[in-house]
Amino acid sequence: MSNKEFYMQMFQDSGYNDMTYKVISQSILGDPGLNEQQKIEQLEQMNEAYEQGTNVENTYS
């Protein structure tokens, strides 16, 4: 499972909302095991997963 797929699953399980987005992004930013570049990459993948998921939700709602 790619990181993007992981984030998509988290959003699917918890909902595509501001609170889930905030919790995931804070988790990435606070991860001491990631350097700054890795954090940026993770945030970009999370954003892609969020945007893709909200597009799917809007299509089916």
C-alpha positions as a LaTeX table, in Angstrom:
\begin{tabular}{lrrr}
\hline
Residue & $x$ (\AA) & $y$ (\AA) & $z$ (\AA) \\
\hline
Met1 & 0.00 & 0.00 & 0.00 \\
Ser2 & 1.41 & 3.38 & $-0.99$ \\
Asn3 & 1.35 & 6.34 & 1.37 \\
Lys4 & $-1.36$ & 7.98 & $-0.74$ \\
Glu5 & $-3.50$ & 4.83 & $-0.50$ \\
Phe6 & $-2.90$ & 4.77 & 3.25 \\
Tyr7 & $-4.13$ & 8.35 & 3.60 \\
Met8 & $-7.13$ & 7.64 & 1.37 \\
Gln9 & $-8.05$ & 4.74 & 3.66 \\
Met10 & $-7.71$ & 6.96 & 6.73 \\
Phe11 & $-10.02$ & 9.55 & 5.17 \\
Gln12 & $-12.51$ & 6.87 & 4.13 \\
Asp13 & $-12.55$ & 5.44 & 7.64 \\
Ser14 & $-12.73$ & 8.79 & 9.45 \\
Gly15 & $-14.47$ & 11.02 & 6.94 \\
Tyr16 & $-13.37$ & 13.63 & 4.46 \\
Asn17 & $-13.62$ & 16.57 & 6.84 \\
Asp18 & $-11.51$ & 19.34 & 8.33 \\
Met19 & $-10.94$ & 17.52 & 11.63 \\
Thr20 & $-9.54$ & 14.39 & 9.98 \\
Tyr21 & $-7.38$ & 16.54 & 7.69 \\
Lys22 & $-6.03$ & 18.48 & 10.67 \\
Val23 & $-5.26$ & 15.37 & 12.74 \\
Ile24 & $-3.41$ & 13.65 & 9.90 \\
Ser25 & $-1.42$ & 16.74 & 8.94 \\
Gln26 & $-0.43$ & 17.43 & 12.57 \\
Ser27 & 0.66 & 13.82 & 12.90 \\
Ile28 & 2.91 & 14.17 & 9.86 \\
Leu29 & 4.36 & 17.49 & 11.01 \\
Gly30 & 5.05 & 16.16 & 14.51 \\
Asp31 & 6.69 & 12.91 & 13.37 \\
Pro32 & 10.29 & 13.01 & 14.65 \\
Gly33 & 11.26 & 10.21 & 12.25 \\
Leu34 & 10.70 & 12.38 & 9.18 \\
Asn35 & 13.01 & 15.09 & 7.90 \\
Glu36 & 11.58 & 18.30 & 6.39 \\
Gln37 & 11.61 & 16.96 & 2.82 \\
Gln38 & 9.84 & 13.76 & 3.86 \\
Lys39 & 7.21 & 15.79 & 5.71 \\
Ile40 & 6.58 & 17.85 & 2.58 \\
Glu41 & 6.26 & 14.69 & 0.48 \\
Gln42 & 3.87 & 13.13 & 3.00 \\
Leu43 & 1.73 & 16.28 & 3.13 \\
Glu44 & 1.58 & 16.39 & $-0.68$ \\
Gln45 & 0.43 & 12.76 & $-0.80$ \\
Met46 & $-2.12$ & 13.43 & 1.93 \\
Asn47 & $-3.44$ & 16.43 & $-0.03$ \\
Glu48 & $-3.74$ & 14.32 & $-3.19$ \\
Ala49 & $-5.64$ & 11.63 & $-1.29$ \\
Tyr50 & $-7.96$ & 14.23 & 0.24 \\
Glu51 & $-8.65$ & 15.93 & $-3.09$ \\
Gln52 & $-9.23$ & 12.64 & $-4.87$ \\
Gly53 & $-11.57$ & 11.46 & $-2.14$ \\
Thr54 & $-13.60$ & 14.65 & $-1.99$ \\
Asn55 & $-13.99$ & 14.56 & $-5.77$ \\
Val56 & $-15.36$ & 11.01 & $-5.52$ \\
Glu57 & $-17.68$ & 11.95 & $-2.64$ \\
Asn58 & $-19.02$ & 14.95 & $-4.56$ \\
Thr59 & $-19.64$ & 12.76 & $-7.60$ \\
Tyr60 & $-21.76$ & 10.28 & $-5.65$ \\
Ser61 & $-23.59$ & 12.62 & $-3.29$ \\
\hline
\end{tabular}
